[in-house]
Amino acid sequence: MSPTRIFDPRAVLAVTHPLRMRLLGELSRRGTARVVDLAGGLGEPANSVSFHLRQLAKYGLIEENPERSQNGRERWWRMTSDRGFEIDLDAMRQLEGGEAAVGVFRRVAEGHVLALHRAVQVPPSAVDVPSGQQRTISDDFAVRLSDAELQQMRGEFAELLDRWTDTSRALNDVDDGVERRAYYGVVMAALVQDIGATTHGPHKEQQQ
């Protein structure tokens, strides 16, 4: 399954709302859930959660899951795609309000990256984590690949994440006495020259 493609500027403004981003993360972790489940998990009022779910559904990011509704009264929700969503920035720029939406998305993405950076750099106290254990994953990597090889690596990453996502969802309602925590992560890679240009400014040949 492919990610849900987003290019409507209004959809980006809808999805970057803080609570809606949390709802998307919770739905991704659970697979499917009711308003009461999400409200309880996030500590938010059910009526507020219901409103924001409808807004996410309006732009095709989530949908109802009739397979879980046994009496037609309970509304179960799920992501439109188990692969999440991807934002087509080039297509968005062609639409009215597109540039502004791209700016909003970039600021939100940068905020997520900075938050992850702080989480992996600040060591937890000894009281929080038993000796020899970690609650964060931080692995840098550098590779030299063709376009086809890069796509193959992306596919293998996706398969690994799918496997652990399925495991997480299968254990969601299991009460086996094992403590489990919710994690959020991002796998990103960019061309080395693009990283250098962003970090240190344009190359000399670009400035001339």
Residue, then its C-alpha position, 0 to 999 in steps of 0.5 A: m500500500s502506498p502512502t496517502r498523497i497530500f497536496d491540498p494546502r488546506a490539508v497541510l494546515a489541518v494535519t499540522h494542528p498539534l492535537r491532530m498530529r497526536l491523533l494520527g500518531e495514536l491511530s498509527r500505533r493502534g491500527t484502529a480505535r474509537v473516539v473513547d479510546l483516543a480520548g482516554g489515551l491522549g487525555e483529551p475531551a471526547n467531543s474535541v477528539s471527535f471534532h478533530l477526527r472529522q477534520l482529518a477525515k475531511y481531507g482523506l487522512i483517516e477513514e471509518n473502519p466499518e469492520r470493527s463496528q458491530n452495532g452501527r453505533e460505535r465509529w471506529w477510525r483508522m488511517t487511510s493508508d498503513r503507510g501513513f501519508e506523504i506531502d507533495l510539496d511541488a504539486m502544492r506550490q502550484l496551488e493558491g496558498g501553497e507556498a504558505a502551506v509549505g512554509v508551515f509544514r517545514r516549520v513543523a517538520e523542523g520542530h519534530v526533528l529538534a524535539l527528537h534531537r533533544a530526546v536522544q541527546v539528553p541522557p535519562s536519569a538513573v532512576d528512570v531507566p535500569s542500568g544498561q537500558q536505553r529508551t531512545i534510538s539514535d543511529d547515524f549512517a552514511v551510504r553511497l547508492s544509485d537511485a535504484e539502490l536507494q529505493q531498495m533500501r527504502g523498501e527494506f526500511a518499510e518492511l522492517l517498520d511494517r513488521w514492528t508496527d504489526t507486532s505493536r498493534a497485536l500487543n496493544d490490548v494484551d495484558d501480560g504485565v510487561e510495561r510498554r511505552a509509545y515511541y515516535g521516530v523518523v528515518m531521514a536521509a539527504l544528499v551530503q551536498d544538500i546537508g552542507a548547503t543547508t548547514h553552512g549556506p550556499h556553496k561558493e559557486q552558488q553565490q556567484 
